Structures are given as C-alpha cells and as structure tokens.
Amino acid sequence: MNYAAASQRMPAFLRRWILHFEAEIEDAVAAFAQRLPDGARVLDAGAGELRYAGSFKRHRYTSADLAIGDPAWDYGKLDCIADLTRLPFASGGFAACVNIVTLEHVREPAAVMRELARILAPGGELLLVVPHEWEVHQAPHDYYRYTVHGVRYLIEQAGMAAVEIRPVGGYFRLLARRLLNGLQFFPGLLIVPAALVLAPPALVLPLFDGLDRQRNFTLGYICRARRP
C-alpha cells in the first residue's frame, strides 16, 4: 500500500495510531537531531527524497543515495549520488549519520556499516532503523531483514558500540499492520467492504500490544550506535 499518500489524508492522531512505525521513526529522527549542536555536520545515508531533511535545519545536512531504489521517486535534490559502500567523504568528517530503512536495500550491509563508521568522527553517533517483519519493497533491490542480534553484530563488527536497539511495537501492532496490508489485494469495488471488515480489528489490536513483553514479533528496530 502507498502509506505515504494515505497518511496525508488522515487526522494526525489516527496516522500515529495506524502508521506507528513511521511515526516512531519520525520521533526518533527529531530527537536525534535535537541532541546535536547547531552546525553539526550530518550525513543522511540513503536519503531518497530527503524525507527527514527538515529535522536538520540547524545543522550542515548532506544527503547521499545510490538513487536506484524506487523509480517513482525524485532523486534530484540529493547532494551526492553514491554507493554507500564507497562514500566520497573524508574519514571522521561527520558528527552524526542517519540510515533510515535503507540497510535492507544494500547487498553488502557489513561493508556499508563499516563505511558509516569510517565517516563518523570519534564520539559521533549513528541513528539506524532496520525492518524485521516487512513486505518486499523497492524490488529487486530488497535483500535482508534484521533481528536484534543481527543488527547488534553489524554495529559491533563495524567498530561501533550499540547505545540502543529498540523494537518498534510487538505482535499485536504487527498483526494490525498486516491486516491493513491485506487491503491491497482487493479490487476497487471491493475495497470499501474489505476496509469495513479489516479496519476495526486493525484499530483495536494495538491496545493489546503491552501483552507482548519480549517483542520478538516486531516491525523493526530503531538503533543508536556510537563510534569510540
């Protein structure tokens, strides 16, 4: 489903309830940016259409992307078109970096993580968001899904320390999202009756998400890592 387009027509509170993953990512990016000093140099690695650029107005924001993920996207505003395994930036040149739901789209995630660590200054931080249970998207450039253990391994192998690895929702939020995903399979005339069947449980299920304390079923992880 085109959640970005659908979200524009939703009231803010409903958007946050239904598109929980996206809302949590936006909050995490805003909080990450808020902690950075004015003028800090920030790299958005895998920036796409610069969705999060607005959070870094106080900083020296640089966007980079290989620009092949989604043919419908406009990559014309990127500062740099580059392979994330070979970034054209000096070592230690950035105070911070964000890599938002991009690591699943690279063939060599370990090489990308090492490169992101390289361009960070000592003490610099990376905000990393990865999917755990998500549909195939931006095909054929969709290669991986990550567990908490896998993403921690990638962070540590890149020479960084994991500061936080936080699951975004549990089983019931995941199930609610999957119900909404099901709407894409219904043709135009059936979409309204399908929504009447699928939407009510999708709205109610997140109320039970606190029952899943282990969070082994989750849409993805929001992570922070620091270069020593």
Summary of the structure (lengths in Angstrom):
residues: 228
radius of gyration: 18.1
end to end distance: 40.3
largest distance: 56.8
contacts: 690
relative contact order: 0.15
helix: 42%
strand: 20%
